[in-house]
Amino acid sequence: MIKGYSQEYMAFRLNISQNAYSKLERGETELTVRRFYEIIEILEVPMNSLLTEYRSFDL
């Protein structure tokens, strides 16, 4: 992850379980626009930096 936050930390900040956050990272749960914006706020990064990182994954 960009800031090196743990899954536990991100899950806590998003008010979801660590397992639910793990599924978001693995693409097993679809990321909503609302959740995407919440992640941007937590990471304090511009939207395009996350989109660029996402596109680099093998889908």
N, CA and C atoms as an extended XYZ file, in Angstrom:
177
Properties=species:S:1:pos:R:3:atomname:S:1:resname:S:1:resid:I:1 pbc="F F F"
N         0.853       -1.184        0.000 N   MET     1
C         0.000        0.000        0.000 CA  MET     1
C         0.889        1.234        0.000 C   MET     1
N         0.388        2.311       -0.479 N   ILE     2
C         1.147        3.533       -0.681 CA  ILE     2
C         1.800        4.053        0.604 C   ILE     2
N         1.067        4.109        1.709 N   LYS     3
C         1.594        4.643        2.968 CA  LYS     3
C         2.130        3.561        3.890 C   LYS     3
N         1.991        2.314        3.509 N   GLY     4
C         2.471        1.231        4.347 CA  GLY     4
C         1.557        0.902        5.510 C   GLY     4
N         0.320        1.356        5.468 N   TYR     5
C        -0.627        1.045        6.533 CA  TYR     5
C        -0.996       -0.431        6.480 C   TYR     5
N        -1.206       -1.007        7.643 N   SER     6
C        -1.613       -2.412        7.700 CA  SER     6
C        -3.074       -2.554        7.289 C   SER     6
N        -3.438       -3.769        6.931 N   GLN     7
C        -4.844       -4.045        6.633 CA  GLN     7
C        -5.705       -3.787        7.860 C   GLN     7
N        -5.190       -4.104        9.030 N   GLU     8
C        -5.939       -3.882       10.262 CA  GLU     8
C        -6.242       -2.397       10.456 C   GLU     8
N        -5.237       -1.553       10.202 N   TYR     9
C        -5.424       -0.108       10.343 CA  TYR     9
C        -6.449        0.412        9.340 C   TYR     9
N        -6.303        0.011        8.088 N   MET    10
C        -7.234        0.470        7.059 CA  MET    10
C        -8.653        0.006        7.363 C   MET    10
N        -8.792       -1.234        7.792 N   ALA    11
C       -10.113       -1.763        8.134 CA  ALA    11
C       -10.721       -0.969        9.288 C   ALA    11
N        -9.925       -0.668       10.292 N   PHE    12
C       -10.394        0.126       11.429 CA  PHE    12
C       -10.894        1.489       10.964 C   PHE    12
N       -10.092        2.158       10.134 N   ARG    13
C       -10.462        3.499        9.646 CA  ARG    13
C       -11.705        3.461        8.765 C   ARG    13
N       -11.907        2.372        8.045 N   LEU    14
C       -13.068        2.234        7.168 CA  LEU    14
C       -14.276        1.629        7.888 C   LEU    14
N       -14.060        1.254        9.146 N   ASN    15
C       -15.119        0.656        9.963 CA  ASN    15
C       -15.646       -0.648        9.349 C   ASN    15
N       -14.695       -1.472        8.890 N   ILE    16
C       -15.021       -2.790        8.353 CA  ILE    16
C       -14.050       -3.792        8.970 C   ILE    16
N       -14.298       -5.069        8.782 N   SER    17
C       -13.383       -6.084        9.308 CA  SER    17
C       -12.115       -6.149        8.458 C   SER    17
N       -11.073       -6.712        9.050 N   GLN    18
C        -9.820       -6.891        8.314 CA  GLN    18
C       -10.052       -7.828        7.143 C   GLN    18
N       -10.892       -8.834        7.331 N   ASN    19
C       -11.204       -9.775        6.265 CA  ASN    19
C       -11.905       -9.056        5.101 C   ASN    19
N       -12.829       -8.158        5.414 N   ALA    20
C       -13.536       -7.402        4.372 CA  ALA    20
C       -12.552       -6.517        3.600 C   ALA    20
N       -11.609       -5.899        4.327 N   TYR    21
C       -10.626       -5.055        3.651 CA  TYR    21
C        -9.707       -5.900        2.771 C   TYR    21
N        -9.316       -7.063        3.267 N   SER    22
C        -8.480       -7.962        2.493 CA  SER    22
C        -9.160       -8.347        1.183 C   SER    22
N       -10.452       -8.594        1.238 N   LYS    23
C       -11.207       -8.930        0.028 CA  LYS    23
C       -11.235       -7.756       -0.950 C   LYS    23
N       -11.287       -6.525       -0.438 N   LEU    24
C       -11.206       -5.352       -1.319 CA  LEU    24
C        -9.865       -5.323       -2.038 C   LEU    24
N        -8.795       -5.543       -1.291 N   GLU    25
C        -7.454       -5.526       -1.887 CA  GLU    25
C        -7.286       -6.605       -2.945 C   GLU    25
N        -7.864       -7.767       -2.706 N   ARG    26
C        -7.726       -8.881       -3.656 CA  ARG    26
C        -8.722       -8.805       -4.802 C   ARG    26
N        -9.633       -7.855       -4.748 N   GLY    27
C       -10.620       -7.718       -5.810 CA  GLY    27
C       -11.767       -8.697       -5.708 C   GLY    27
N       -11.921       -9.327       -4.555 N   GLU    28
C       -13.019      -10.274       -4.358 CA  GLU    28
C       -14.319       -9.557       -4.017 C   GLU    28
N       -14.214       -8.335       -3.542 N   THR    29
C       -15.361       -7.482       -3.274 CA  THR    29
C       -15.199       -6.231       -4.128 C   THR    29
N       -16.255       -5.856       -4.817 N   GLU    30
C       -16.187       -4.687       -5.686 CA  GLU    30
C       -16.064       -3.412       -4.866 C   GLU    30
N       -15.150       -2.566       -5.251 N   LEU    31
C       -14.909       -1.290       -4.584 CA  LEU    31
C       -15.938       -0.272       -5.051 C   LEU    31
N       -16.670        0.293       -4.097 N   THR    32
C       -17.650        1.319       -4.449 CA  THR    32
C       -16.944        2.669       -4.560 C   THR    32
N       -17.587        3.593       -5.228 N   VAL    33
C       -17.034        4.944       -5.359 CA  VAL    33
C       -16.883        5.567       -3.976 C   VAL    33
N       -17.891        5.379       -3.142 N   ARG    34
C       -17.832        5.939       -1.781 CA  ARG    34
C       -16.634        5.393       -1.025 C   ARG    34
N       -16.435        4.077       -1.082 N   ARG    35
C       -15.312        3.457       -0.377 CA  ARG    35
C       -13.986        3.929       -0.962 C   ARG    35
N       -13.930        4.095       -2.276 N   PHE    36
C       -12.731        4.601       -2.937 CA  PHE    36
C       -12.347        5.977       -2.392 C   PHE    36
N       -13.334        6.858       -2.263 N   TYR    37
C       -13.069        8.195       -1.728 CA  TYR    37
C       -12.645        8.144       -0.263 C   TYR    37
N       -13.199        7.216        0.502 N   GLU    38
C       -12.783        7.062        1.896 CA  GLU    38
C       -11.316        6.655        1.970 C   GLU    38
N       -10.897        5.754        1.107 N   ILE    39
C        -9.509        5.304        1.076 CA  ILE    39
C        -8.584        6.452        0.679 C   ILE    39
N        -8.993        7.239       -0.294 N   ILE    40
C        -8.206        8.409       -0.701 CA  ILE    40
C        -7.997        9.354        0.471 C   ILE    40
N        -9.053        9.587        1.239 N   GLU    41
C        -8.942       10.483        2.392 CA  GLU    41
C        -7.995        9.921        3.447 C   GLU    41
N        -8.092        8.626        3.722 N   ILE    42
C        -7.219        8.011        4.723 CA  ILE    42
C        -5.759        8.089        4.281 C   ILE    42
N        -5.503        7.775        3.027 N   LEU    43
C        -4.130        7.751        2.517 CA  LEU    43
C        -3.588        9.137        2.202 C   LEU    43
N        -4.490       10.119        2.100 N   GLU    44
C        -4.096       11.500        1.770 CA  GLU    44
C        -3.286       11.549        0.477 C   GLU    44
N        -3.844       10.912       -0.545 N   VAL    45
C        -3.195       10.892       -1.856 CA  VAL    45
C        -4.193       11.326       -2.920 C   VAL    45
N        -3.711       11.850       -4.035 N   PRO    46
C        -4.623       12.205       -5.128 CA  PRO    46
C        -5.226       10.950       -5.763 C   PRO    46
N        -6.427       11.095       -6.252 N   MET    47
C        -7.144        9.981       -6.864 CA  MET    47
C        -6.334        9.323       -7.967 C   MET    47
N        -5.699       10.107       -8.815 N   ASN    48
C        -4.984        9.531       -9.951 CA  ASN    48
C        -3.814        8.652       -9.531 C   ASN    48
N        -3.233        8.893       -8.361 N   SER    49
C        -2.123        8.029       -7.924 CA  SER    49
C        -2.632        6.629       -7.581 C   SER    49
N        -3.826        6.522       -7.007 N   LEU    50
C        -4.391        5.207       -6.724 CA  LEU    50
C        -4.832        4.523       -8.007 C   LEU    50
N        -5.395        5.276       -8.921 N   LEU    51
C        -5.823        4.681      -10.186 CA  LEU    51
C        -4.632        4.158      -10.972 C   LEU    51
N        -3.532        4.898      -10.951 N   THR    52
C        -2.320        4.459      -11.646 CA  THR    52
C        -1.785        3.185      -11.019 C   THR    52
N        -1.777        3.120       -9.679 N   GLU    53
C        -1.299        1.914       -8.999 CA  GLU    53
C        -2.212        0.731       -9.301 C   GLU    53
N        -3.511        0.958       -9.317 N   TYR    54
C        -4.488       -0.097       -9.589 CA  TYR    54
C        -4.283       -0.668      -10.990 C   TYR    54
N        -4.029        0.196      -11.961 N   ARG    55
C        -3.853       -0.258      -13.341 CA  ARG    55
C        -2.592       -1.097      -13.508 C   ARG    55
N        -1.640       -0.986      -12.592 N   SER    56
C        -0.402       -1.742      -12.717 CA  SER    56
C        -0.563       -3.193      -12.267 C   SER    56
N        -1.661       -3.520      -11.568 N   PHE    57
C        -1.898       -4.893      -11.138 CA  PHE    57
C        -2.321       -5.745      -12.336 C   PHE    57
N        -1.954       -7.023      -12.276 N   ASP    58
C        -2.420       -7.968      -13.296 CA  ASP    58
C        -3.842       -8.346      -12.964 C   ASP    58
N        -4.757       -8.043      -13.873 N   LEU    59
C        -6.176       -8.356      -13.628 CA  LEU    59
C        -6.587       -9.539      -14.458 C   LEU    59
